[in-house]
Amino acid sequence: FSSIAKRIILNDGVAYGAAFCRRDGKLIVDHQCATTLDELDPLLKSKYVQSNIISCFKQIQERLNASQTILFSGTSCQIDALYRYLDKKYDNLYTLDLICHGVPGGQFFDDYIKYLEKKNHSTVKNFSFREKIEGKIEYVEHILYENGYETLKSVDKSEYYRLFFSEDSYRQNCYNCEYASVNKPADITVGDYFEC
């Protein structure tokens, strides 16, 4: 995603992807647009929660109609939703989905953040699901709070990860996903593989 997005942005296009942001005082995962390489950084890294995509569809359609090149990255169901919204093929739209085994919904993530903030008596400032530690990418829940408190939780210590990896926190339709196969709707499908 990073390499393709950089190429498109450097050629006056834009890239859409999931990013952590604050809305109405809540930490959420929202699909955002990157028009510069600096704006691309928040779209990188994994977010193991469903992102809000609806707010960007109209903007994408307007940009496509203005002949701007777009890269849209998301889960297969999000790619399909975009295609249904647009209701026509665009030669200047490139889509990239990812190998997905299900995602928790936004409400589940919001409830988890509220739980952490109450437990630690501070607002979550930054949240990350994976970190590079000693040159290796690790599944580590890394949280920085407004009061300066910081936590690093491994998979077995994180309540969120335990429910995620046991497949107990997915959205209901993820358990019967039509895209849990090699038949993906996007132009490009990516996944990652690394030793834990």
ChimeraX attribute file (.defattr): number of C-alpha atoms within 10 A of each C-alpha:
attribute: neighborCount
match mode: 1-to-1
recipient: residues
	/A:1	19
	/A:2	13
	/A:3	7
	/A:4	12
	/A:5	25
	/A:6	18
	/A:7	14
	/A:8	18
	/A:9	19
	/A:10	12
	/A:11	11
	/A:12	12
	/A:13	21
	/A:14	25
	/A:15	29
	/A:16	23
	/A:17	23
	/A:18	25
	/A:19	22
	/A:20	18
	/A:21	17
	/A:22	12
	/A:23	10
	/A:24	6
	/A:25	8
	/A:26	13
	/A:27	20
	/A:28	22
	/A:29	23
	/A:30	23
	/A:31	24
	/A:32	23
	/A:33	22
	/A:34	21
	/A:35	18
	/A:36	17
	/A:37	15
	/A:38	8
	/A:39	13
	/A:40	21
	/A:41	12
	/A:42	15
	/A:43	23
	/A:44	12
	/A:45	14
	/A:46	13
	/A:47	17
	/A:48	21
	/A:49	23
	/A:50	24
	/A:51	23
	/A:52	17
	/A:53	19
	/A:54	14
	/A:55	11
	/A:56	15
	/A:57	16
	/A:58	13
	/A:59	12
	/A:60	23
	/A:61	18
	/A:62	11
	/A:63	17
	/A:64	17
	/A:65	12
	/A:66	9
	/A:67	14
	/A:68	16
	/A:69	21
	/A:70	25
	/A:71	22
	/A:72	24
	/A:73	25
	/A:74	24
	/A:75	23
	/A:76	24
	/A:77	18
	/A:78	20
	/A:79	21
	/A:80	18
	/A:81	15
	/A:82	21
	/A:83	17
	/A:84	10
	/A:85	13
	/A:86	15
	/A:87	9
	/A:88	7
	/A:89	8
	/A:90	15
	/A:91	9
	/A:92	14
	/A:93	18
	/A:94	17
	/A:95	21
	/A:96	22
	/A:97	23
	/A:98	17
	/A:99	17
	/A:100	18
	/A:101	15
	/A:102	24
	/A:103	22
	/A:104	21
	/A:105	17
	/A:106	19
	/A:107	12
	/A:108	16
	/A:109	19
	/A:110	16
	/A:111	11
	/A:112	14
	/A:113	19
	/A:114	17
	/A:115	12
	/A:116	16
	/A:117	15
	/A:118	11
	/A:119	9
	/A:120	14
	/A:121	13
	/A:122	16
	/A:123	20
	/A:124	21
	/A:125	16
	/A:126	14
	/A:127	17
	/A:128	17
	/A:129	20
	/A:130	18
	/A:131	17
	/A:132	10
	/A:133	10
	/A:134	7
	/A:135	7
	/A:136	11
	/A:137	13
	/A:138	17
	/A:139	19
	/A:140	21
	/A:141	20
	/A:142	17
	/A:143	17
	/A:144	17
	/A:145	18
	/A:146	13
	/A:147	12
	/A:148	10
	/A:149	14
	/A:150	14
	/A:151	12
	/A:152	16
	/A:153	15
	/A:154	17
	/A:155	18
	/A:156	12
	/A:157	12
	/A:158	15
	/A:159	13
	/A:160	19
	/A:161	20
	/A:162	15
	/A:163	14
	/A:164	19
	/A:165	14
	/A:166	9
	/A:167	16
	/A:168	14
	/A:169	20
	/A:170	21
	/A:171	17
	/A:172	13
	/A:173	10
	/A:174	18
	/A:175	14
	/A:176	10
	/A:177	14
	/A:178	12
	/A:179	17
	/A:180	15
	/A:181	9
	/A:182	8
	/A:183	10
	/A:184	20
	/A:185	18
	/A:186	22
	/A:187	11
	/A:188	13
	/A:189	19
	/A:190	12
	/A:191	9
	/A:192	6
	/A:193	5
	/A:194	7
	/A:195	6
	/A:196	7
